Amino acid sequence: MALCEDGNTYFVKRRKTNKPNDCEIISEFVCSAFLRLWEINTPKIKGIIVDPALLRSGMPSPNPSWLDHQNGVCFGSRKLENPIEITSILNLNKIRGVKRFANPYDFFRIGLFDLWLVNEDRNWNNPNLLLLDTKGKFDFYAMDHAYTFGTRNFDELDDQLLAPHNDSILDSSFAKKIIKGLPAQLPDFHKYFQQSVNLCHSNHEQILKSIESCLGITIPGKQPLEQFLYDSGRLTKIYSEFQTYF
């Protein structure tokens, strides 16, 4: 965690390698951009440069791996004010009733997003979700997306890769409790899925170019990544899987 020049505090993730195929940090940037196009809450982000001199002078026993990180651009996720940690809330009853949530459907939109990106960084046992109290109601915020795309390099992706069954936040007891409180008439999730994916596709090239400019790299495997994300057969399978939760 670092206080940056803009006066805000960020959680900082460094690149593990200087090679272009450091997909974990690239995935963080990609997923953050996609979440906004899906209209899902997520912390604001920035590319952050951590000066090793500050680490040497400001830490009594700095991590050597950080000291070796010679001014490379890191992923910065802006700290939310007074968030509610929900590491184990998916199996608790502390927050009852869908009326406590500003938009309970966001929980399912996040689950659908995870199915699309094969997000292994969020599951029923490790939700990687925060709640933010806004005017007396809770908003979901999605965070941590390093281990998406099946934790593979982009050039290893193929359109047969799907999320593991029974590993989604949609498999949680918390999801079942929300579903029980929802009206019989649900939103048109299929239309939402199609529109969100199409919006990502329309902005795909520009998003990758922005990330390349920020990190100073050329992202390898861009063609397999695009095929993986927008393959029509795979999208059909994903939505069919999503429907089984209702």
N, C-alpha and C positions, 0 to 999 in steps of 0.2 A: 504494500500500500504506500502511495506517495502523494505528497502535496505538490501540485504542479504549478507552473508559472501563471496559469489562468485563474489561480486561487481556489481550484477545486481539488478534491481528493479522488484518486483513481486507484483501482486494483490493477496492478501491472503484471503482465505475463511476457517474459522474454522469449525470443526465439531460441530453440535448443541447438540450432545449427545455423551456420551462415549459408548453407546450401539452399537453392530455390525451392526444393521439394519439402521444405519444413511446413507440412500441410496443417499442423495443429494451429499455428497462429494465423495462417491464411483462412482456415475454416472459421475462426472467430470473427474475422472481418466480414467474410462472405455471409455468414449466418446472421450477423447483426444487420446487414443491409437487407437481407431477405425478410427478416422479422418485421422491419418497418414497412416493407411493401405488403406484407400480410396483415398489417395494422395490429400487430401484437406488441405489447409493451416490453421494452428491454432497456437497460441502462444506456445512456449516451456513451459513445466511444471516441477515442482519439489514438493516433499514432504518437507514441511517447519515446523520447530519447532520454535515457538515464545516463548521466555523466558518471563514469567510474570514480572520478576524484571525489564526488560527493559520497559515494558508497564507502570509500576508504576513510574519509574524515568523519562520517556521521554514524558509522556502525562499529561497535566494539569488536565484533567477530563476524565480518561479512562473509556471505557465501562465496567461495572461490569461483564458482561458475558465473556469478554475476560480475565479478571483477574482470573476468575474461571476456565479458560481453562488451566489446569495444564500440560503444556508441551506436549499436544497431537499434533500429526502430522496434519498439515493443508495442504490444496491444494493451491499451488502457481502457478500463471499464469504469465509468464514473460512479462513485459511491452514492447510493440512495440515502435520503434522510429518513431515519427511523423506520427502516424496513422490518418486517416480521419474518424471522427465519422459520421456514417450514420444512426443515430437513425430514422430520418424521410425521408431519401433519396428515399425510395421505392415509395413515392408519389410526388417526385420532378423531375424537368427536368434539374437540375444544371449540371449533367454529362451526356452528350449526345453522342450517337453513340457507337456501340459495339466495334469499333476500339480503344476506350479509355481503354479497359480492356485487360489485358494480356491473359486471357482465360475466355470469357463470359460464357462458358459452366459450369464453376465451380459453378456459381450461381444455376444452376439446379441440379448439383450433390449434393450441400448442401441441397437443397429442398428435394431431394430423400432420402438423409441420414436422414433428420428429419422425413420423413414419416415412415422410417424403425424403428426408435427409439421412435416414438410418442413424439417428442420434443415439449413440451409446453413452453419452454424457448425462442423459436424463432418463431415469426409469422409476418404477414405483418405489424402489428402495433408496434412491438418490435423486429426488425430484428436481434439484437445481431450479427452484422457483422461489420467488420472494412475494410477499404480500405488502402492499402499500396502502395505508388508510387514507382515503381521499373523501373528505366530506362525510365521514361516518360509514363508508363502504370500502370494501377491499378490492384492489386491482391486482391481477396477476402480473408478475414481471419475470420473463424468461432470461436465464443467465447461463454462462459456461457452455460453450459449443466447440471445444477443441476436438472432442472425440466423435465427430459426425462423419458421414460418408463411410460408415463401417470401419472407421479408423484405418483407412487405406490411403495410399497416394492416389492422386487423381488419375494417373495413367494406368492404375490397376482396377478402375471401376468398370462395371458392365451393367447392362439393364436387367440382369437377373438378381441383382443384390437387393434384398429386402430386409426390413427390420426383423430381429428375432421375435418369435411369437411369445406372448405373455411376459414381455419385458418392458412394456410401455407404462407411462403414468395412467393410461386408460384402463390398465388392468388392476388398478389399486381399488381398495375398498372405498376410498374417498370419492373416486369417480362414480362408483355405484350409488353412493349416498346423494351425490349431486343429481344424477339422472332421475332418482326417485322424486326429487322435488321440482323437476322441470315439467312444463306443460306438455300435453300430448303432441301439439304442433311445434316441431323443432324448426330452426332456421334451415334454409337451403344450403347445407354444408357442401353439397356437390358443386353448386354454382360458385360458392365462395372459393372452393379448392381450385376450380378451373380458372377463375379470374385471377387468383393470387399467383398461381404458377405462370399464367400468361404474362402477368405484370413483371415477374422475375425474369422471364425469358426476354421480354422487350428491353429490360434494363441490364441484362446479363453482361454484355460486352463492356458497357461503361463501368459497371461495378468492378469487374476484374481489372480494367485499366487503371482505375483509381487506386486499387490495392497495390498493383504493381508499382505505380508511381510513389505511393507512400512507403513501401518496403524497399524500393530500389531493386526489384527483381523482375524476371520474366517467369510467370507461373507456368510450370510444366503440366502437361496433361489436360490442357483446356478443352480439347475436343472430346476426350472421353467423359469429362465432367459435364459438358453440355448435353451429350447423348444420354448420360445417366439421369440427369435432372428432368429432361423433357420427353423422354421416350413414352409414347402413348400407351403401349402395352403395359409398361411398368406403372404408369399413373393409374390405369384401370385396376390393377392388382392392389395398389395402395388404398384406393378408395373402397374397394370391396372389403379389405381388411378392416378399415375404419368403421364400416357399417355394422360389423359384427358386435360392436360394443354397445349398440342401442337395442 
